[in-house]
Amino acid sequence: MSHEQRLAELGITLPEVAAPVAAYVPAVQTGRYVYTSGQLPFVDGTLPATGKVGEGDGLVSPDDAAAYARTCALNAVAAVRSLTGSLDAVARVVKVVGFVASDPTFTGQPGVINGASTVLGEIFGDAGVHARSAVGVAVLPLDAPVEVELVVELA
C-alpha cells in the first residue's frame, strides 16, 4: 500500500502548509533529503493552546501536548508533500526532532513527542521508524507548547 493510500485509509487529511512566522520556508530539499522547518501545532492558522507542558493548574497536560505533537508532525508531513507532490516519494523518515516547552519539573518530553512518532509510524509503516530527539526548552515561538521538525529521505 502506498503512503498516500495509507493516509486515506487512516482518514487523515493533511492541513495546508503553515505559513512561516519569520524569514524561512516550511521545507527545503537537497539531493534525496527534505528538511522541514520546525512546525508548530497550528490548526487553521491558530495555536490550539499555549504555555508550558507539565502537571498542574495553568499547564498544558502531557496528553494534550502529545496530541499537539501529532498535529506538528502532520504539518511537517504537509510541508514535505508540498515539495514532493506525493508522500509516495518518501523512502523513509530519517530523523524527528521534538521540542517541548517544559515546566521546570517536567521530564516527560519523550512521551510528548511520541505523539509525532506514532502518527509517522501509522502513515509510513516501517519507513516511518526514525531516530529522534525530544528536548525540553524554556519557551517556543508564539508560546507554543511543542514544535517538531523532520528529515525524510526520498526514493
C-alpha positions in Angstrom: 0.0 0.0 0.0 1.4 3.4 -0.9 1.9 6.1 1.7 -0.9 8.2 0.1 -3.3 5.2 0.2 -2.4 4.6 3.8 -3.1 8.3 4.7 -6.5 8.0 3.1 -7.2 4.7 4.8 -6.4 6.3 8.2 -8.8 9.1 7.3 -6.1 11.8 7.7 -6.4 14.9 5.7 -3.2 16.9 5.7 -3.6 20.6 6.5 -2.5 23.4 4.3 1.2 24.2 4.8 1.5 26.5 7.7 2.7 30.0 6.7 6.2 30.8 8.1 6.2 33.2 11.1 9.6 34.7 10.2 12.2 34.6 7.4 12.3 31.0 6.4 10.5 28.4 4.2 8.5 25.4 5.5 10.8 22.8 3.9 13.8 22.5 1.6 15.1 19.6 -0.5 18.7 18.9 -1.0 19.6 15.8 -3.0 17.4 13.0 -1.8 16.6 14.6 1.6 13.9 17.0 2.7 14.4 19.0 5.9 11.4 20.7 7.4 11.5 23.8 9.5 10.2 23.4 13.0 6.4 23.1 12.8 4.1 24.4 15.5 0.7 22.8 16.2 -1.2 25.3 14.0 -4.8 24.3 13.2 -6.4 26.6 10.7 -3.8 29.2 11.3 -4.1 29.4 15.1 -2.5 27.6 18.0 -5.0 25.4 20.0 -3.0 26.1 23.2 -0.1 28.0 24.5 2.2 27.7 27.5 4.4 25.2 29.3 3.8 21.4 29.5 3.6 19.8 32.9 1.3 18.6 35.6 -0.8 21.1 37.4 -3.0 24.2 37.1 -2.2 26.5 34.3 0.0 24.0 32.4 -0.7 22.1 29.2 -1.2 18.4 30.1 1.3 15.9 28.7 -1.6 14.1 26.9 -2.8 17.3 25.3 0.8 18.1 24.3 1.2 14.7 22.7 -1.9 15.4 20.6 -0.3 18.8 19.6 3.0 17.0 18.7 0.9 14.8 16.4 -0.5 18.0 14.8 3.0 19.3 14.4 4.1 16.1 12.6 1.1 16.3 10.3 2.1 19.9 9.5 5.6 18.8 8.8 4.4 15.9 6.5 2.3 18.5 4.6 5.4 20.6 4.1 7.2 17.5 2.7 4.3 16.8 0.4 4.3 20.5 -0.8 7.8 19.9 -2.2 7.5 16.3 -3.5 3.9 16.4 -4.8 3.2 13.0 -3.2 4.1 11.2 0.0 4.9 8.1 -2.2 8.2 9.9 -2.9 9.3 9.3 0.7 11.6 6.3 1.2 11.8 6.8 4.9 11.6 9.2 7.8 15.2 9.6 9.0 15.0 11.9 12.0 12.5 13.6 14.2 13.4 16.4 16.5 10.8 17.5 19.0 10.9 20.5 21.4 8.7 20.7 24.4 8.2 24.0 26.3 8.5 22.4 29.7 7.7 23.4 33.2 11.0 23.1 35.2 9.8 20.0 37.0 8.6 18.2 33.8 10.7 15.4 32.4 8.3 13.5 30.2 9.4 15.0 26.9 9.8 11.6 25.2 6.2 10.7 25.9 5.0 14.0 24.4 7.0 13.6 21.2 5.6 10.1 20.9 2.5 11.9 19.5 4.6 12.7 16.5 6.4 9.4 16.2 3.2 7.4 16.5 1.4 9.1 13.6 4.5 8.9 11.4 4.6 5.1 12.0 0.9 4.9 11.2 1.4 6.7 7.9 4.7 5.3 6.7 4.8 1.9 8.4 8.4 0.5 8.6 9.6 3.6 6.6 8.4 5.7 9.5 10.8 4.2 12.0 13.3 7.0 12.8 16.0 8.4 15.0 14.7 11.0 17.4 15.5 13.7 19.9 13.0 15.0 22.5 14.2 18.2 24.1 12.8 20.3 26.9 13.1 24.0 26.4 12.2 27.2 28.3 10.0 28.7 25.6 9.0 28.2 22.0 7.9 30.6 19.3 4.5 32.2 20.0 4.5 30.4 23.3 3.6 27.1 21.6 3.8 24.0 23.8 5.6 21.8 21.2 7.5 22.1 17.9 8.5 19.2 15.6 10.9 19.0 12.6 11.6 16.1 10.2 14.3 14.9 8.0 13.0 12.5 5.3 14.8 10.6 2.6 13.2 10.4 -0.9 13.2 7.3 -3.1 
